Amino acid sequence: MKCFELVQRILEDTYASIPGDDDQRMQLVEEALATLATRYNGDVDMVGGLDFDNPVTRFAYVCCYLPAHAHWIYELVQWSRAAQACLARSKVRIACIGGGPGSDLLGILKYLGYRGSSPPALFCEIVDGSLEWKQTWSDLAFSMKWPPRLNTDFVVHPIGSGREWRDPDRFDKADLITINFFFSEIAHLEDAADAYITRLFRRIKPGAIVLFNDNDDPRCYTRFDALALRVGMETLSSNSGTRKAYDQAEQVNELGVFRTKFAKYSPRLTGQVAWRVLRKG
Ligand SMILES: C[S@@+](CC[C@H](N)C(=O)[O-])C[C@H]1O[C@@H](n2cnc3c(N)ncnc32)[C@H](O)[C@@H]1O
């Protein structure tokens, strides 16, 4: 499965839903791309406030960030025997915390696609504060050629709203949990962010594996590490460095017309990333 190719099909579908004529759409998307680039520039983002409820922001995010973020989850699974053992079972429950458009799940599906042997039956909760991502995910899922034993549920947990746990979830049953470029997004919410992650860690079952990628910013990962330590999570792997978002199969040109249309803002292909693989003790 090639993320850029998949994303291109989504962009085609969703671009048309942005209001206005082509010039107006291009201007709106360019503004959103500029805002995202400024916010994520230097791989530091601790202030929050991006409006993912806005379709233009979501379009810009899918265009520039989704393929890299999916690829980095794929890579983390490739590097982790514990995650691979988890995905070797016949049935696997996954929770993608802050999973937005489904990037994290795409990364896992990419791993399973390359692994080749018969994939497990998957049940995945995509958990996010913005319900609007549900449409992006359903369009993505519709474009995929994937065996039918994949069930997804969208769980809305708007952290910092006081309603974060109102939607029921099955975190207690999850085998594999992803927290992908999410902690930096909620870190500005301070106690609410810490309380959410702490409660998540407390609720997951012994043996559950957590995959974490985020910006290589100590303000983000030292706090995350402290939360994990406090609830007794075992660190299986902890590192940081430059990550690349492409392999031989992934060709950014597969974004087609959108590659040239928004050439000034090319998709994210590298990043300074901190990553962790944790296991609940
Ligand atoms: C940088 S995106 C990461 C999405 C996905 N994991 C990825 O790597 O592509 C951050 C996600 O956090 C979600 N988010 C931001 N603030 C939030 C909040 N207060 N509560 C819940 N989700 C939030 C956004 O909707 C978005 O999907």
The ligand as a Tripos MOL2 file, in Angstrom:
@<TRIPOS>MOLECULE
LIG
   27    29     1     0     0
SMALL
NO_CHARGES

@<TRIPOS>ATOM
      1 C1         -0.7700   16.6140   14.2750 C.3       1 LIG1
      2 S1         -2.3300   15.8200   14.1660 S.3       1 LIG1
      3 C2         -1.8550   14.1100   14.2950 C.3       1 LIG1
      4 C3         -2.8010   13.2160   13.5750 C.3       1 LIG1
      5 C4         -2.2550   11.8080   13.3160 C.3       1 LIG1
      6 N1         -1.9510   11.0980   14.5230 N.3       1 LIG1
      7 C5         -1.0230   11.9140   12.4500 C.2       1 LIG1
      8 O1          0.0710   11.6250   12.9290 O.co2     1 LIG1
      9 O2         -1.1840   12.3010   11.2780 O.co2     1 LIG1
     10 C6         -2.9820   16.1520   15.7670 C.3       1 LIG1
     11 C7         -4.3740   15.5960   16.0050 C.3       1 LIG1
     12 O3         -4.7790   16.0030   17.3070 O.3       1 LIG1
     13 C8         -6.1630   16.3240   17.2930 C.3       1 LIG1
     14 N2         -6.3910   17.2600   18.4060 N.ar      1 LIG1
     15 C9         -5.9210   18.5140   18.5520 C.ar      1 LIG1
     16 N3         -6.3380   19.0470   19.7100 N.ar      1 LIG1
     17 C10        -7.0880   18.0920   20.3160 C.ar      1 LIG1
     18 C11        -7.8260   18.0330   21.5610 C.ar      1 LIG1
     19 N4         -7.8550   19.0730   22.3910 N.pl3     1 LIG1
     20 N5         -8.4760   16.8920   21.8690 N.ar      1 LIG1
     21 C12        -8.4370   15.8220   21.0340 C.ar      1 LIG1
     22 N6         -7.7920   15.8320   19.8450 N.ar      1 LIG1
     23 C13        -7.1330   16.9400   19.4940 C.ar      1 LIG1
     24 C14        -6.3760   16.9500   15.9150 C.3       1 LIG1
     25 O4         -7.7390   16.8950   15.4930 O.3       1 LIG1
     26 C15        -5.4560   16.1070   15.0480 C.3       1 LIG1
     27 O5         -6.1190   15.0000   14.5060 O.3       1 LIG1
@<TRIPOS>BOND
     1     1     2 1
     2     2     3 1
     3     2    10 1
     4     3     4 1
     5     4     5 1
     6     5     6 1
     7     5     7 1
     8     7     8 2
     9     7     9 1
    10    10    11 1
    11    11    12 1
    12    11    26 1
    13    12    13 1
    14    13    14 1
    15    13    24 1
    16    14    15 ar
    17    14    23 ar
    18    15    16 ar
    19    16    17 ar
    20    17    18 ar
    21    17    23 ar
    22    18    19 1
    23    18    20 ar
    24    20    21 ar
    25    21    22 ar
    26    22    23 ar
    27    24    25 1
    28    24    26 1
    29    26    27 1
@<TRIPOS>SUBSTRUCTURE
     1 LIG1         1 GROUP 0 **** ****
